[in-house]
Amino acid sequence: MRFPLLVAGLIGLTMVTACTQPLPEGVSVIEVSDAYVVKPAEGRDVTGGGMMITVRGADEALVAATADFADSVEIHTMSMDGGMMKMRKLDSLPVTEKEPLVLERGGNHLMFFGVSSDIAIGDSVDIVLTFDNGQGKEQMLVTTAEIIGQGD
C-alpha cells in the first residue's frame, strides 16, 4: 500500500514544482476567485459584482467582460468626492503579481446592465473576462459567479 502513497506524493511534488517554475517571457497565468454578482433590487435590472483576480508572470489588464444574463457589462470605479459617491466607467484595470485586482462594492467593480429577472440568490452564472497584456495579446477566461443578496 505504500506504492500508491509514494506515487501520489511524487505527483503532488511535481505539481508544486511546475507551479513555482518561472514562466517564459510575456506569459501569464490568471486566476479568479470569490466571484459574485448582487441580485438587483426588485424592479431594477442594474447591479454590481466583484471578484479577486491574480496573475503570475506578465502583467495583464482587465479590458472587458460579458455575461449571458446581462445585456452589457462595464468596468467601473467608485470614489467619494465631497461626500458624494461618484462612479465612472473605465477602459481597463491593471493586474500584476504584486497587485492583484480586487473588484468589490465601494471600489473598483463590474456593473451589469439589463440583468435577467430569472436569476435568483444562490444561482451560479458565467462571466467572460478579457485581459490584454499591452503587447496586443488578449486572453479570455470564463469564471463562475454566485448570485448573492443585497446585504450579503
C-alpha positions as YAML, in Angstrom:
chain: A
units: angstrom
residues:
- id: 1
  name: MET
  ca: [0.00, 0.00, 0.00]
- id: 2
  name: ARG
  ca: [3.00, 2.31, 0.21]
- id: 3
  name: PHE
  ca: [3.36, 2.44, -3.58]
- id: 4
  name: PRO
  ca: [0.14, 4.44, -4.26]
- id: 5
  name: LEU
  ca: [1.03, 6.83, -1.44]
- id: 6
  name: LEU
  ca: [4.53, 7.30, -2.89]
- id: 7
  name: VAL
  ca: [3.11, 7.92, -6.39]
- id: 8
  name: ALA
  ca: [0.59, 10.44, -5.01]
- id: 9
  name: GLY
  ca: [3.41, 12.23, -3.16]
- id: 10
  name: LEU
  ca: [5.57, 12.39, -6.29]
- id: 11
  name: ILE
  ca: [2.68, 13.70, -8.38]
- id: 12
  name: GLY
  ca: [1.95, 16.36, -5.75]
- id: 13
  name: LEU
  ca: [5.63, 17.39, -5.63]
- id: 14
  name: THR
  ca: [5.73, 17.59, -9.44]
- id: 15
  name: MET
  ca: [2.64, 19.82, -9.47]
- id: 16
  name: VAL
  ca: [4.10, 22.16, -6.83]
- id: 17
  name: THR
  ca: [7.37, 22.34, -8.76]
- id: 18
  name: ALA
  ca: [5.53, 23.10, -12.01]
- id: 19
  name: CYS
  ca: [3.55, 25.87, -10.30]
- id: 20
  name: THR
  ca: [6.71, 27.51, -8.96]
- id: 21
  name: GLN
  ca: [8.73, 27.36, -12.21]
- id: 22
  name: PRO
  ca: [9.34, 30.76, -13.79]
- id: 23
  name: LEU
  ca: [7.07, 31.42, -16.76]
- id: 24
  name: PRO
  ca: [8.52, 32.27, -20.18]
- id: 25
  name: GLU
  ca: [8.81, 35.99, -21.00]
- id: 26
  name: GLY
  ca: [5.43, 37.52, -21.81]
- id: 27
  name: VAL
  ca: [3.41, 34.56, -20.49]
- id: 28
  name: SER
  ca: [0.94, 34.88, -17.63]
- id: 29
  name: VAL
  ca: [-1.38, 32.65, -15.65]
- id: 30
  name: ILE
  ca: [-4.57, 34.36, -14.49]
- id: 31
  name: GLU
  ca: [-6.72, 33.07, -11.62]
- id: 32
  name: VAL
  ca: [-10.10, 34.32, -10.44]
- id: 33
  name: SER
  ca: [-11.64, 33.62, -7.04]
- id: 34
  name: ASP
  ca: [-14.63, 34.69, -4.93]
- id: 35
  name: ALA
  ca: [-16.67, 35.92, -7.91]
- id: 36
  name: TYR
  ca: [-20.16, 37.22, -7.13]
- id: 37
  name: VAL
  ca: [-23.00, 39.23, -8.64]
- id: 38
  name: VAL
  ca: [-25.51, 41.03, -6.43]
- id: 39
  name: LYS
  ca: [-29.15, 40.24, -7.28]
- id: 40
  name: PRO
  ca: [-30.70, 43.51, -8.48]
- id: 41
  name: ALA
  ca: [-33.24, 45.22, -6.24]
- id: 42
  name: GLU
  ca: [-36.88, 44.43, -7.06]
- id: 43
  name: GLY
  ca: [-37.93, 46.15, -10.29]
- id: 44
  name: ARG
  ca: [-34.34, 47.01, -11.29]
- id: 45
  name: ASP
  ca: [-32.12, 45.44, -13.93]
- id: 46
  name: VAL
  ca: [-28.78, 47.02, -12.99]
- id: 47
  name: THR
  ca: [-26.38, 45.61, -10.43]
- id: 48
  name: GLY
  ca: [-22.74, 45.21, -9.47]
- id: 49
  name: GLY
  ca: [-20.37, 42.36, -8.91]
- id: 50
  name: GLY
  ca: [-16.87, 41.57, -7.84]
- id: 51
  name: MET
  ca: [-14.06, 39.04, -7.57]
- id: 52
  name: MET
  ca: [-10.35, 38.67, -6.84]
- id: 53
  name: ILE
  ca: [-8.04, 38.38, -9.86]
- id: 54
  name: THR
  ca: [-4.43, 37.32, -9.50]
- id: 55
  name: VAL
  ca: [-1.75, 36.87, -12.14]
- id: 56
  name: ARG
  ca: [1.56, 35.05, -12.20]
- id: 57
  name: GLY
  ca: [4.05, 36.11, -14.86]
- id: 58
  name: ALA
  ca: [3.47, 39.01, -17.23]
- id: 59
  name: ASP
  ca: [1.28, 41.94, -16.20]
- id: 60
  name: GLU
  ca: [-2.26, 41.97, -17.57]
- id: 61
  name: ALA
  ca: [-5.17, 44.40, -17.71]
- id: 62
  name: LEU
  ca: [-8.85, 43.56, -17.45]
- id: 63
  name: VAL
  ca: [-10.25, 45.21, -20.58]
- id: 64
  name: ALA
  ca: [-13.76, 43.77, -20.97]
- id: 65
  name: ALA
  ca: [-16.41, 41.46, -19.55]
- id: 66
  name: THR
  ca: [-19.57, 39.87, -20.92]
- id: 67
  name: ALA
  ca: [-22.31, 37.72, -19.42]
- id: 68
  name: ASP
  ca: [-25.29, 35.86, -20.88]
- id: 69
  name: PHE
  ca: [-27.56, 37.03, -18.03]
- id: 70
  name: ALA
  ca: [-26.96, 40.74, -18.79]
- id: 71
  name: ASP
  ca: [-27.22, 42.92, -21.90]
- id: 72
  name: SER
  ca: [-23.87, 44.57, -21.15]
- id: 73
  name: VAL
  ca: [-21.08, 44.68, -18.58]
- id: 74
  name: GLU
  ca: [-18.82, 47.62, -17.78]
- id: 75
  name: ILE
  ca: [-15.69, 48.03, -15.67]
- id: 76
  name: HIS
  ca: [-16.29, 50.78, -13.09]
- id: 77
  name: THR
  ca: [-14.58, 52.62, -10.29]
- id: 78
  name: MET
  ca: [-16.28, 54.29, -7.34]
- id: 79
  name: SER
  ca: [-14.92, 57.07, -5.17]
- id: 80
  name: MET
  ca: [-16.19, 59.60, -2.68]
- id: 81
  name: ASP
  ca: [-15.82, 63.27, -3.61]
- id: 82
  name: GLY
  ca: [-17.06, 65.86, -1.12]
- id: 83
  name: GLY
  ca: [-19.44, 63.35, 0.45]
- id: 84
  name: MET
  ca: [-20.83, 62.34, -2.95]
- id: 85
  name: MET
  ca: [-20.40, 58.88, -4.41]
- id: 86
  name: LYS
  ca: [-19.03, 59.07, -7.95]
- id: 87
  name: MET
  ca: [-18.97, 56.10, -10.28]
- id: 88
  name: ARG
  ca: [-17.31, 56.14, -13.66]
- id: 89
  name: LYS
  ca: [-16.69, 53.69, -16.43]
- id: 90
  name: LEU
  ca: [-13.08, 52.62, -17.07]
- id: 91
  name: ASP
  ca: [-11.50, 51.16, -20.18]
- id: 92
  name: SER
  ca: [-9.29, 48.80, -18.16]
- id: 93
  name: LEU
  ca: [-7.83, 47.93, -14.79]
- id: 94
  name: PRO
  ca: [-4.31, 46.54, -14.26]
- id: 95
  name: VAL
  ca: [-3.49, 43.27, -12.51]
- id: 96
  name: THR
  ca: [0.09, 42.36, -11.60]
- id: 97
  name: GLU
  ca: [1.82, 39.79, -9.43]
- id: 98
  name: LYS
  ca: [2.49, 42.49, -6.85]
- id: 99
  name: GLU
  ca: [-1.02, 43.99, -7.02]
- id: 100
  name: PRO
  ca: [-3.93, 41.59, -7.53]
- id: 101
  name: LEU
  ca: [-7.11, 43.20, -8.82]
- id: 102
  name: VAL
  ca: [-9.87, 43.32, -6.23]
- id: 103
  name: LEU
  ca: [-13.32, 44.10, -7.62]
- id: 104
  name: GLU
  ca: [-15.75, 44.89, -4.79]
- id: 105
  name: ARG
  ca: [-18.55, 47.12, -3.59]
- id: 106
  name: GLY
  ca: [-17.35, 50.62, -2.79]
- id: 107
  name: GLY
  ca: [-14.32, 50.41, -5.10]
- id: 108
  name: ASN
  ca: [-13.46, 49.01, -8.48]
- id: 109
  name: HIS
  ca: [-16.24, 46.67, -9.63]
- id: 110
  name: LEU
  ca: [-18.21, 45.32, -12.56]
- id: 111
  name: MET
  ca: [-21.58, 46.84, -13.46]
- id: 112
  name: PHE
  ca: [-24.18, 44.62, -15.15]
- id: 113
  name: PHE
  ca: [-26.93, 46.30, -17.20]
- id: 114
  name: GLY
  ca: [-30.12, 44.67, -18.48]
- id: 115
  name: VAL
  ca: [-29.87, 41.82, -15.98]
- id: 116
  name: SER
  ca: [-32.30, 38.94, -16.49]
- id: 117
  name: SER
  ca: [-35.09, 38.78, -13.91]
- id: 118
  name: ASP
  ca: [-34.67, 34.97, -13.93]
- id: 119
  name: ILE
  ca: [-31.56, 34.97, -11.74]
- id: 120
  name: ALA
  ca: [-32.03, 34.01, -8.10]
- id: 121
  name: ILE
  ca: [-29.90, 34.15, -4.97]
- id: 122
  name: GLY
  ca: [-27.73, 31.05, -4.86]
- id: 123
  name: ASP
  ca: [-27.67, 30.61, -8.66]
- id: 124
  name: SER
  ca: [-24.34, 30.39, -10.47]
- id: 125
  name: VAL
  ca: [-23.68, 32.41, -13.63]
- id: 126
  name: ASP
  ca: [-20.75, 32.61, -16.02]
- id: 127
  name: ILE
  ca: [-18.82, 35.80, -16.73]
- id: 128
  name: VAL
  ca: [-16.35, 36.00, -19.62]
- id: 129
  name: LEU
  ca: [-13.38, 38.23, -18.76]
- id: 130
  name: THR
  ca: [-10.99, 39.59, -21.39]
- id: 131
  name: PHE
  ca: [-7.42, 40.52, -20.49]
- id: 132
  name: ASP
  ca: [-4.75, 42.29, -22.54]
- id: 133
  name: ASN
  ca: [-1.01, 42.16, -21.82]
- id: 134
  name: GLY
  ca: [-0.29, 45.50, -23.50]
- id: 135
  name: GLN
  ca: [1.53, 43.74, -26.34]
- id: 136
  name: GLY
  ca: [-1.61, 43.04, -28.37]
- id: 137
  name: LYS
  ca: [-2.15, 39.58, -26.90]
- id: 138
  name: GLU
  ca: [-5.61, 39.01, -25.39]
- id: 139
  name: GLN
  ca: [-6.72, 36.16, -23.14]
- id: 140
  name: MET
  ca: [-10.33, 35.27, -22.38]
- id: 141
  name: LEU
  ca: [-11.25, 33.48, -19.18]
- id: 142
  name: VAL
  ca: [-14.65, 32.21, -18.07]
- id: 143
  name: THR
  ca: [-15.38, 32.36, -14.35]
- id: 144
  name: THR
  ca: [-18.43, 31.27, -12.40]
- id: 145
  name: ALA
  ca: [-20.02, 33.76, -10.02]
- id: 146
  name: GLU
  ca: [-22.58, 33.21, -7.29]
- id: 147
  name: ILE
  ca: [-25.71, 35.40, -7.16]
- id: 148
  name: ILE
  ca: [-25.86, 36.95, -3.69]
- id: 149
  name: GLY
  ca: [-28.38, 39.15, -1.90]
- id: 150
  name: GLN
  ca: [-28.14, 42.92, -1.42]
- id: 151
  name: GLY
  ca: [-26.99, 42.59, 2.21]
- id: 152
  name: ASP
  ca: [-24.50, 39.75, 1.72]
...
